[in-house]
Amino acid sequence: MFGRKKNASEPVYDVTQKIKKTWWGGTKLVPTTKSEQRKMKAEILKRNPKAVFFDSKAKKEKELEWIDRVEEFDAFMND
């Protein structure tokens, strides 16, 4: 209860989308441009220098990750 704080991992900030107001007072998520992503990263890094980001480059790598898994499986089956 009164022990030391545990080291929690840093939160992952998603800068690929931003919140935008709609005409009817609601909100929605819209994609951000690369320049907006750079500005958001700079602002977050000022507040938290150890922050982790999920940007368009990381998103593209994650979408192509399945290719690596297929190649690993193919190599495994060929041996």
Disulfide bonds with the S-S distance in Angstrom:
none
